[in-house]
């Protein structure tokens, strides 16, 4: 039993070290024309999403996406447009994670880049916005 605990602690420590090393190795400011375009799209769309974040209709997921969290917070007449907005945002976010990994010459880092961005989106969220915890539950910031 003691041996298993020690092995587990070593595994956790090693995993943390590797994750931190990767996060320090990634150039999150790596640029290409695709990265620049995607960041511009996300920045422009953000102002359209703010009222939906504020109302709690849209939330940030633990894996770097946005979702329509509470459809009842959106008038029926606006639901189609918010669904399109969320879909476009997620498409650009997915592409951004992929393009940053490619710009770093490590496409295999895409998922780690995604998770790092997810943490950053949540960190930068305004008080009152909703975000998803790793276990899937929702929390108001």
C-alpha positions in Angstrom: 0.0 0.0 0.0 2.8 2.4 0.9 4.6 1.6 -2.3 1.5 2.4 -4.3 1.1 5.8 -2.6 4.7 6.7 -3.3 4.3 5.6 -6.9 1.2 7.7 -7.2 2.9 10.8 -5.6 5.8 10.4 -8.0 3.4 10.1 -11.0 1.5 13.3 -9.8 4.8 15.2 -9.4 6.1 14.1 -12.7 2.8 15.0 -14.5 2.8 18.4 -12.9 6.5 19.0 -13.9 5.8 17.9 -17.5 2.6 20.1 -17.7 4.5 23.1 -16.3 7.4 22.5 -18.6 5.1 22.4 -21.6 3.3 25.5 -20.6 6.6 27.3 -20.3 7.8 25.9 -23.6 4.8 27.0 -25.6 5.0 30.4 -27.3 1.4 31.5 -26.9 2.2 34.6 -28.8 3.4 32.6 -31.8 2.0 34.2 -34.9 1.0 33.5 -38.4 -1.5 35.0 -40.6 -4.1 32.5 -39.5 -3.4 33.2 -35.8 -3.7 36.9 -36.3 -7.0 36.5 -38.3 -8.5 34.2 -35.6 -7.5 36.5 -32.7 -9.1 39.4 -34.6 -12.4 37.4 -35.2 -12.5 36.4 -31.5 -11.8 40.0 -30.3 -14.6 41.4 -32.6 -17.1 38.7 -31.6 -16.4 39.2 -27.9 -18.3 42.5 -27.7 -21.3 40.7 -29.1 -21.0 37.9 -26.5 -20.6 40.2 -23.5 -24.4 40.7 -22.9 -24.9 37.0 -23.0 -22.0 36.3 -20.5 -23.5 39.1 -18.3 -27.0 37.5 -18.4 -25.6 34.0 -17.6 -27.0 32.7 -20.9 -23.5 31.9 -22.2 -20.7 30.3 -20.1 -17.1 29.3 -20.5 -16.4 25.6 -20.6 -13.4 23.9 -18.9 -12.1 22.9 -22.3 -11.8 26.3 -23.9 -15.2 26.6 -25.5 -18.3 28.7 -25.0 -21.8 27.2 -24.7 -25.4 28.4 -24.5 -25.7 27.6 -20.8 -29.2 28.9 -20.1 -31.4 29.2 -23.2 -34.2 30.6 -21.1 -32.1 33.8 -20.5 -32.3 34.5 -24.2 -35.5 35.6 -25.9 -36.8 33.0 -28.3 -36.4 35.5 -31.2 -32.7 35.7 -30.4 -31.8 32.1 -29.9 -30.9 31.3 -33.5 -28.5 34.2 -33.7 -26.8 33.4 -30.3 -26.4 29.7 -31.4 -24.7 30.9 -34.6 -22.5 33.3 -32.6 -21.5 30.5 -30.2 -20.8 28.1 -33.1 -18.6 30.7 -34.9 -16.8 31.5 -31.6 -16.0 27.8 -31.0 -14.9 27.2 -34.6 -12.4 30.1 -34.3 -11.3 29.0 -30.8 -10.6 25.4 -32.0 -8.7 26.8 -35.0 -6.7 29.1 -32.8 -5.6 26.3 -30.5 -4.6 24.3 -33.6 -2.8 27.1 -35.3 -0.8 28.1 -32.2 0.3 24.5 -31.9 1.3 24.4 -35.5 3.1 27.8 -35.2 5.1 26.2 -32.4 6.0 23.3 -34.7 4.2 20.9 -32.2 0.7 20.1 -33.5 0.6 17.4 -30.7 0.4 20.2 -28.1 -3.1 21.4 -29.3 -5.0 19.9 -26.4 -2.5 21.3 -23.8 -2.8 24.7 -25.5 -6.6 24.4 -25.4 -6.6 23.6 -21.6 -4.2 26.5 -20.9 -6.4 28.9 -22.8 -9.5 27.6 -21.0 -7.8 28.5 -17.7 -7.0 31.9 -19.1 -10.5 32.6 -20.4 -11.9 31.8 -17.0 -9.2 33.9 -15.2 -10.1 36.9 -17.4 -13.8 36.5 -17.0 -15.7 39.2 -15.3 -17.4 38.7 -11.9 -20.8 37.3 -12.5 -19.9 35.3 -15.5 -20.4 31.5 -15.5 -17.7 28.9 -16.0 -17.6 25.2 -16.0 -15.5 23.3 -13.6 -13.6 20.2 -14.6 -16.3 18.0 -13.1 -18.9 19.6 -15.4 -20.6 21.7 -12.8 -21.2 25.4 -13.3 -20.0 28.1 -11.1 -20.5 31.9 -11.1 -17.4 33.9 -10.8 
